[in-house]
Amino acid sequence: MTRTLIILPDDSAQPVLEAIHSATKSLRVKMFAFSHEPLLDAVVEAHRRGVMVKVMLNPERNDGETDNDEARDLLVGNGIEVTESNPAFNVTHEKSMVIDDNRAFVESLNWTAENFTETRDYAVVTPSPQEVAEIIDCFDADWARQSFAPSGQAGLIWCPTNGRTRMAEFIDSAQDTLFVQNERYQDPVIIERLVRAARRGVKVHVMARAAHHLKADKLLEGVSGLRILDDVGIKIHRLKHLKLHAKMILADHERAIVGSINFSPGSFDHRRELAIQVDDDHLLKRLNKVAHHDWKHSAPLDLSDEALLADLSKREECEVDQLALHPVDD
């Protein structure tokens, strides 16, 4: 059995549903946001047919907003074991599932209707015994509120342990091309790595979201990070017809990282995050195809002073005085 790739919204929720329906012994779910009714129904049905089900849900976002109250009430009301994620982390942003201790899903997507129908997202399904065991070890440690240390031998990338180091090494290893899809470009170490990749001749293609999508307390870093990349000639685009939620980076068309990690200090240092590095030929074939498709169906992100001021005017609470913006006088 080999790794497989799920691309959203192209593949829909069906592969995830089929996996849950196939469970015969156990089902472990760790999710940042869970509200998609067909998946909730599938998890409940798995429990009813005797599958051991454990669900770990992030209790609330940093701003206090909650995503999972209805899911928690439904699951608990049907007798399923549910716990909040490990309080050792500000947020558990990991999105993973393990079926029957022999298949693990490493995802960028939340289990919401939006992520299955409107956003560019990915999931890698791995049957690797070492990778499956490590995801289970982390799940069980977080469930028991115990510490967890990754082996470092698997293709898995964890935050807040080895995430920044592994991501930096991945970027440093690129020789010809980098295709990057991420919502946030805020971490100075990763920004420096991308800049240096471009300076040594790597063709760097960055896919991002418009500035007004950034949260108010992350806007300064987010805009500044994108403009630094833009200043050194890195091409920055936005998707035209889909929302970008993916966290994917593809190097030299030969290897990729997919998972939940945003390029932000919060993700690397304070959140539980999970990603996986892959070099499987059949996965890379699909990732290359979608990366080039998305780039073709994208538009340059205008980061000029005038364009940013116009974009950020959509945010009533936004204060831009600390940004290096110089509006043109009337």
C-alpha positions as CSV (number, residue, x, y, z in Angstrom):
1,M,0.0,0.0,0.0
2,T,1.4,3.4,-1.0
3,R,0.7,7.0,0.1
4,T,-2.2,8.7,-1.6
5,L,-3.1,12.4,-2.1
6,I,-6.4,14.2,-1.7
7,I,-6.8,17.5,-3.5
8,L,-9.7,19.8,-2.6
9,P,-12.2,20.8,-3.7
10,D,-11.5,18.5,-6.7
11,D,-11.8,15.2,-4.8
12,S,-14.6,16.3,-2.5
13,A,-15.2,14.8,1.0
14,Q,-15.7,11.3,-0.5
15,P,-12.2,9.9,0.2
16,V,-12.5,10.9,3.9
17,L,-16.0,9.6,4.2
18,E,-15.0,6.3,2.6
19,A,-12.1,5.9,5.0
20,I,-14.3,6.5,8.1
21,H,-16.9,4.0,6.7
22,S,-14.1,1.4,6.3
23,A,-12.9,1.6,9.9
24,T,-13.4,-1.7,11.8
25,K,-11.4,-1.3,15.0
26,S,-10.4,2.3,15.8
27,L,-10.7,5.9,14.7
28,R,-8.7,8.8,16.1
29,V,-9.5,12.3,15.0
30,K,-7.6,15.5,15.9
31,M,-9.2,18.6,14.4
32,F,-9.0,22.3,14.6
33,A,-12.5,22.9,13.2
34,F,-15.2,20.2,12.8
35,S,-18.7,21.0,11.5
36,H,-19.2,19.1,8.3
37,E,-22.5,17.1,8.9
38,P,-21.7,14.1,6.6
39,L,-18.4,13.5,8.5
40,L,-20.1,13.9,11.9
41,D,-22.7,11.4,10.9
42,A,-20.0,9.0,9.6
43,V,-18.1,9.2,12.9
44,V,-21.2,8.6,14.9
45,E,-22.1,5.6,12.7
46,A,-18.6,4.2,13.2
47,H,-19.1,4.3,16.9
48,R,-22.5,2.6,16.7
49,R,-21.0,-0.3,14.8
50,G,-18.4,-0.9,17.5
51,V,-15.4,1.1,16.4
52,M,-13.4,2.6,19.2
53,V,-13.7,6.4,18.4
54,K,-11.7,9.2,20.1
55,V,-12.0,12.8,19.0
56,M,-9.8,15.7,20.1
57,L,-11.1,19.2,19.2
58,N,-9.4,22.5,19.5
59,P,-11.5,24.4,22.2
60,E,-11.2,27.9,20.8
61,R,-9.1,30.2,18.6
62,N,-6.7,32.8,20.0
63,D,-9.5,35.4,19.6
64,G,-11.9,33.3,21.7
65,E,-14.0,32.3,18.8
66,T,-15.2,28.7,19.0
67,D,-15.8,26.3,16.0
68,N,-16.6,23.0,17.7
69,D,-19.4,23.4,20.2
70,E,-22.1,21.8,18.1
71,A,-19.8,18.9,17.0
72,R,-18.7,18.3,20.6
73,D,-22.3,18.2,21.9
74,L,-23.4,15.9,19.1
75,L,-20.5,13.4,19.5
76,V,-20.7,13.4,23.3
77,G,-24.5,13.0,23.1
78,N,-23.9,9.8,21.0
79,G,-21.5,8.3,23.6
80,I,-18.3,9.2,21.8
81,E,-15.2,10.0,23.8
82,V,-14.3,13.7,23.1
83,T,-11.7,15.9,24.8
84,E,-10.3,19.3,24.2
85,S,-6.8,19.5,22.8
86,N,-3.7,19.7,24.9
87,P,-3.7,23.0,26.9
88,A,0.1,23.0,26.7
89,F,-0.4,24.7,23.3
90,N,-2.2,28.0,22.6
91,V,-4.0,26.3,19.7
92,T,-4.0,22.8,18.3
93,H,-4.1,23.5,14.5
94,E,-3.2,19.9,13.5
95,K,-5.7,18.2,11.3
96,S,-5.3,14.4,11.3
97,M,-7.1,11.1,11.4
98,V,-5.9,7.5,12.0
99,I,-7.9,4.5,10.8
100,D,-7.5,1.1,12.4
101,D,-3.9,1.9,13.5
102,N,-2.8,1.4,9.9
103,R,-3.6,4.5,7.9
104,A,-3.1,8.1,8.8
105,F,-4.4,11.3,7.2
106,V,-2.2,14.4,7.4
107,E,-4.3,17.4,6.3
108,S,-4.3,21.1,5.6
109,L,-8.1,21.2,5.7
110,N,-10.5,21.5,8.5
111,W,-13.6,19.3,8.4
112,T,-16.0,22.1,7.4
113,A,-18.2,22.5,4.4
114,E,-16.1,25.4,3.1
115,N,-12.9,23.4,3.1
116,F,-14.4,20.6,1.1
117,T,-16.1,22.9,-1.5
118,E,-14.5,26.3,-1.7
119,T,-10.8,26.2,-0.7
120,R,-7.6,24.8,-2.2
121,D,-6.5,22.2,0.4
122,Y,-4.6,18.9,0.5
123,A,-4.4,15.7,2.5
124,V,-1.8,12.9,2.4
125,V,-2.8,9.4,3.4
126,T,0.1,7.4,4.7
127,P,0.2,3.7,5.4
128,S,3.8,3.9,6.7
129,P,3.9,2.0,10.0
130,Q,6.5,4.4,11.4
131,E,4.5,7.5,10.5
132,V,1.2,6.0,11.7
133,A,2.7,5.0,15.0
134,E,4.2,8.4,15.5
135,I,0.9,10.2,14.9
136,I,-0.8,7.8,17.3
137,D,1.9,8.4,19.9
138,C,1.3,12.2,19.6
139,F,-2.4,11.7,19.8
140,D,-2.2,9.6,22.9
141,A,0.3,11.9,24.5
142,D,-1.9,15.0,23.9
143,W,-4.9,13.1,25.1
144,A,-3.1,12.2,28.4
145,R,-1.6,15.7,28.7
146,Q,1.9,14.3,28.4
147,S,5.0,15.4,26.5
148,F,5.7,14.1,23.1
149,A,9.0,14.0,21.2
150,P,9.0,12.9,17.5
151,S,11.5,10.3,16.4
152,G,13.0,12.5,13.7
153,Q,13.2,9.4,11.5
154,A,9.8,9.6,9.8
155,G,8.6,12.0,7.1
156,L,6.6,13.8,9.7
157,I,7.1,17.5,10.7
158,W,5.9,18.6,14.0
159,C,5.4,22.0,15.8
160,P,6.5,23.2,18.1
161,T,9.5,20.8,17.9
162,N,11.2,20.4,14.6
163,G,8.9,22.4,12.3
164,R,10.9,25.5,11.6
165,T,14.2,23.5,11.2
166,R,12.7,21.0,8.8
167,M,11.0,23.7,6.7
168,A,14.1,25.8,6.5
169,E,16.2,22.8,5.4
170,F,13.6,21.9,2.8
171,I,13.8,25.4,1.3
172,D,17.6,25.5,1.5
173,S,17.7,22.2,-0.5
174,A,15.8,23.7,-3.5
175,Q,18.0,24.0,-6.6
176,D,15.7,25.1,-9.4
177,T,12.1,25.9,-8.4
178,L,9.8,26.4,-5.4
179,F,6.0,26.6,-5.6
180,V,4.7,27.8,-2.2
181,Q,1.0,27.9,-1.2
182,N,0.4,29.4,2.3
183,E,-1.9,31.9,4.0
184,R,0.8,33.6,6.1
185,Y,4.3,34.8,5.4
186,Q,5.3,36.1,8.9
187,D,8.2,34.1,10.2
188,P,11.5,35.9,9.6
189,V,13.5,32.7,9.4
190,I,11.4,31.3,6.6
191,I,11.2,34.6,4.8
192,E,15.0,34.8,4.9
193,R,15.3,31.3,3.5
194,L,12.9,32.2,0.6
195,V,14.8,35.4,-0.1
196,R,18.2,33.5,-0.1
197,A,16.7,30.8,-2.4
198,A,15.7,33.5,-4.9
199,R,19.1,35.1,-4.6
200,R,20.9,31.9,-5.5
201,G,18.8,31.5,-8.6
202,V,15.8,29.4,-7.5
203,K,12.6,30.4,-9.3
204,V,10.3,31.1,-6.3
205,H,6.5,31.2,-7.0
206,V,4.5,32.4,-3.9
207,M,0.8,32.0,-3.6
208,A,-0.8,34.1,-0.9
209,R,-4.1,35.8,0.1
210,A,-4.9,39.5,-0.1
211,A,-3.9,41.6,2.9
212,H,-7.4,42.3,4.1
213,H,-7.8,38.6,4.9
214,L,-5.2,38.7,7.6
215,K,-6.3,39.1,11.2
216,A,-5.7,42.5,12.7
217,D,-3.0,41.4,15.1
218,K,-1.1,39.6,12.4
219,L,-1.5,42.2,9.6
220,L,1.7,44.1,10.1
221,E,3.9,41.0,10.0
222,G,1.9,39.5,7.1
223,V,2.1,42.5,4.9
224,S,5.7,43.2,5.7
225,G,6.7,39.6,5.0
226,L,5.0,39.6,1.6
227,R,6.5,43.0,0.6
228,I,10.0,41.8,1.5
229,L,9.5,38.8,-0.8
230,D,8.2,41.2,-3.5
231,D,11.1,43.6,-3.1
232,V,13.6,40.9,-4.0
233,G,11.7,40.0,-7.1
234,I,9.8,36.9,-5.9
235,K,6.6,36.5,-7.8
236,I,3.5,36.7,-5.6
237,H,0.1,35.7,-6.9
238,R,-3.4,35.1,-5.5
239,L,-5.9,32.5,-6.7
240,K,-8.7,33.8,-8.8
241,H,-11.5,31.4,-8.3
242,L,-10.7,29.6,-5.1
243,K,-9.9,30.6,-1.5
244,L,-6.3,29.6,-0.6
245,H,-6.2,27.6,2.7
246,A,-3.5,25.1,1.7
247,K,-0.1,24.9,3.3
248,M,2.0,23.2,0.6
249,I,5.5,23.7,-0.6
250,L,6.9,22.0,-3.7
251,A,10.7,21.9,-4.5
252,D,12.2,21.1,-7.8
253,H,9.1,19.2,-8.8
254,E,10.6,16.3,-6.8
255,R,9.5,16.6,-3.2
256,A,6.8,18.4,-1.2
257,I,5.5,19.2,2.2
258,V,1.8,19.2,3.0
259,G,0.1,19.9,6.3
260,S,-1.2,22.5,8.7
261,I,1.8,24.7,9.2
262,N,1.5,28.4,8.5
263,F,4.7,30.4,8.0
264,S,4.3,32.2,11.3
265,P,6.1,32.3,14.6
266,G,2.8,31.3,16.3
267,S,2.6,28.1,14.2
268,F,6.3,27.1,14.7
269,D,6.6,28.0,18.4
270,H,3.3,27.8,20.1
271,R,0.8,25.6,18.2
272,R,0.5,21.9,17.7
273,E,0.9,21.5,14.0
274,L,1.6,18.5,11.7
275,A,2.9,18.2,8.2
276,I,4.4,15.4,6.1
277,Q,7.2,15.4,3.5
278,V,6.7,13.3,0.4
279,D,8.6,12.3,-2.7
280,D,6.3,9.6,-4.1
281,D,6.3,9.9,-7.9
282,H,2.5,9.5,-8.2
283,L,1.9,12.2,-5.5
284,L,4.4,14.6,-7.1
285,K,2.7,14.2,-10.5
286,R,-0.6,15.4,-9.1
287,L,1.0,18.1,-7.0
288,N,3.0,19.5,-9.9
289,K,-0.1,19.5,-12.1
290,V,-2.3,21.4,-9.5
291,A,0.6,23.8,-8.6
292,H,1.0,24.8,-12.3
293,H,-2.8,24.9,-12.8
294,D,-3.2,27.2,-9.8
295,W,-0.4,29.5,-11.0
296,K,-1.9,29.7,-14.4
297,H,-5.3,30.6,-12.9
298,S,-4.0,33.2,-10.6
299,A,-3.2,36.9,-10.8
300,P,-0.3,39.0,-9.5
301,L,-0.9,40.3,-6.0
302,D,-0.5,44.1,-6.2
303,L,1.6,45.1,-3.1
304,S,2.1,48.8,-4.1
305,D,1.3,51.4,-1.6
306,E,-1.8,52.5,-3.4
307,A,-3.1,49.0,-3.9
308,L,-2.5,48.0,-0.3
309,L,-4.2,51.1,1.1
310,A,-7.2,50.5,-1.2
311,D,-7.3,46.8,-0.1
312,L,-6.9,47.6,3.6
313,S,-9.6,50.3,3.5
314,K,-12.0,47.3,3.7
315,R,-10.9,46.8,7.3
316,E,-12.5,49.3,9.6
317,E,-10.3,48.3,12.6
318,C,-7.1,48.3,10.5
319,E,-4.3,50.7,11.5
320,V,-1.7,51.0,8.8
321,D,0.5,53.8,10.2
322,Q,3.3,51.3,11.1
323,L,3.5,49.9,7.6
324,A,6.0,51.5,5.1
325,L,3.1,53.0,3.1
326,H,3.3,56.4,1.5
327,P,-0.1,57.5,0.2
328,V,-0.1,59.8,-2.8
329,D,-1.4,63.3,-1.8
330,D,-4.5,64.4,-3.6
